Structure formats: C-alpha cells, structure tokens
Amino acid sequence: MNQTLITAGRILLGPSSTHIDDGAVLVSGDTIVAAGARDEVLAHAEPGCAVMEFPDATVLPGLIDCHVHLAFDAGPDPVATLTDSDDATLLLDMAGRARQLLDAGITTARDLGDRGGLSVRLRDAIGEGAVAGPRILAATAPLTTPKGHCWFLGGEVEGEDEIRQKVRQNAEEGADVIKVMATGGGLTRGGPSIWQAQFTTEELAVVVEEAHQLGLPVAAHAHGVQGIAAAITAGVDTIEHCSWMTEDGTSDLREDLIAQLIAK
C-alpha cells in the first residue's frame, strides 16, 4: 500500500501535550503506522515513499469537537434556514459543513441533534468513503417537551412511555448517543426560558435507564441550575453548556453540585 511520510519542525504526540522537535508521521493508506522522531519513523518507511515536508509547522493529532449541530448553519436565523430546507437540501448542507470541520483539523465530531436522522445518513456516507468528513457520533432527534427547546427537530415527548419509546426509536435509527434537552434554550422562539427545567429528575432518570439498557450514553443540554441538578441526580453521562443560569439572569455556581460532578 502506498505510504506517505510527513515531516515537521515539531509534532505533538497526544493529550499530554508532549512534543518532539524534528518529528515525522508515517501514513499507509488511511492508517497512521508510526509517529515520533524523524529517524525512528524513517526506519518504518518503504523505499520511494512520498514525502511531505513542513519544517516550519507543527503536526498534531486530529481534533475532536464534542458538540456540533451540522443541521444548523452560521447565518442570522439557523432555525428558519433549517425549517425551510427539505431533507435532501439539508443533507447536502450538512455534508458541506462536515467537510469544513475536516478541513479545520477536526477528525471526530459529536452531532448532538438533527432532523430525520440525517446525521446517521451522513455518518454512514463518510464511513463508506462516499463523502469527506470527520467520524460522526450521531444523536438524531433530541428528546424535548411539547414545543420545548428544538421541538422542530422531531423529538417531542410527554410522559414515561413516550420517553422510553423515543429513546428506543433513536437507537433503532442508529443513534450513537441519546440527547435530552433538560432545560430551555436560546434558539427556540416561544419555548421555555433558557434557565427553565423541562423534565423532572424522575423523567431524566427514565431517559438514562432506557439509554443505558441499550448501551448508549446520555448527553443533557442544561443551562439552568435546576436542570443541571436534575441531570446530575439522574446520572447522565455528559452535561452540555452547564452555565448555571438562574431566573433573574445571573449565574449561581453551586459548589455542592460541582462536588457531585467531580465525584461522578
């Protein structure tokens, strides 16, 4: 298989931020086979392999973005743009944004909410090599209350039975993670306030129970303190935003809840 040797003035080796001057990375097909000091990596290279030299640059591992919404554009009204687009148009737009992520060095992205399972279709197309983009972990439609935050993505639920059914449906559609809107959000006109809890602690626990039975983690969107507290108690796997907002618009950084986060 064709090999490519990438040399650089410096390479970063991983999350510890250790670096090596005069380093190299050897790629065979789509697999990195060696990374480290130039002389050590050269020992693994085939004669005549292609060489790309970047003496004034730093080469680093692929970046990970843990929270994207490829269904939203960067315009002044992303919700209107989404709702005005049919699925075919939206999927093409999402593919373009995925390519932008890849071009920026992001090789893994967690898409935490889209419409119609389009992120799963895009994930699979990227995996098959049909389009270029990062590895995608897809949440599909986030669970929300009737007319709650991001209701237009198709995840409205009410009561335990509907919660369990929607979690199972998302799993059947290929979700890698279950997303739940524990509080309101800024994008949804007429929805609950950004600080306001949307689900009870017991309802969030049902989301967690059903998802974990299916082997899926739960990501909870939570701005308000009450929603953050409920998400922690319910045992979600990640809390998104976690901005500690209160009804009067101030921030109430709760040390007792931070202690629980650390403990879990």
C-alpha positions, 0 to 999 in steps of 0.5 A: 500500500502506498505510504506517505511520510510527513515531516515537521519542525515539531509534532505533538504526540497526544493529550499530554501535550508532549512534543518532539522537535524534528518529528515525522508521521508515517501514513499507509493508506488511511492508517497512521503506522508510526509517529515520533522522531524523524529517524525512528519513523524513517526506519518504518518507511518503504523505499520511494515513499512520498514525502511531505515536508513542513519544517516550519509547522507543527503536526498534531493529532486530529481534533475532536469537537464534542458538540456540533449541530451540522443541521444548523448553519452560521447565518442570522436565523439557523432555525428558519434556514433549517425549517425551510430546507427539505431533507435532501437540501439539508443533507447536502448542507450538512455534508458541506459543513462536515467537510469544513470541520475536516478541513479545520483539523477536526477528525471526530465530531459529536452531532448532538441533534438533527432532523430525520436522522440525517446525521446517521445518513451522513455518518454512514456516507463518510464511513463508506468513503462516499463523502469527506468528513470527520467520524460522526457520533450521531444523536438524531432527534433530541428528546424535548417537551411539547414545543420545548427547546428544538421541538422542530427537530422531531423529538417531542415527548410527554410522559414515561412511555413516550420517553422510553419509546423515543429513546428506543426509536433513536437507537433503532435509527442508529443513534450513537448517543441519546440527547435530552434537552433538560432545560430551555434554550436560546434558539427556540422562539416561544419555548421555555426560558433558557434557565427553565427545567423541562423534565423532572429528575424522575423523567431524566432518570427514565431517559438514562435507564432506557439509554443505558439498557441499550448501551448508549450514553446520555448527553443533557443540554442544561443551562439552568441550575435546576436542570443541571441538578436534575441531570446530575441526580439522574446520572447522565453521562455528559452535561452540555453548556452547564452555565448555571443560569438562574431566573433573574439572569445571573449565574449561581455556581453551586459548589455542592453540585460541582462536588457531585460532578467531580465525584461522578 
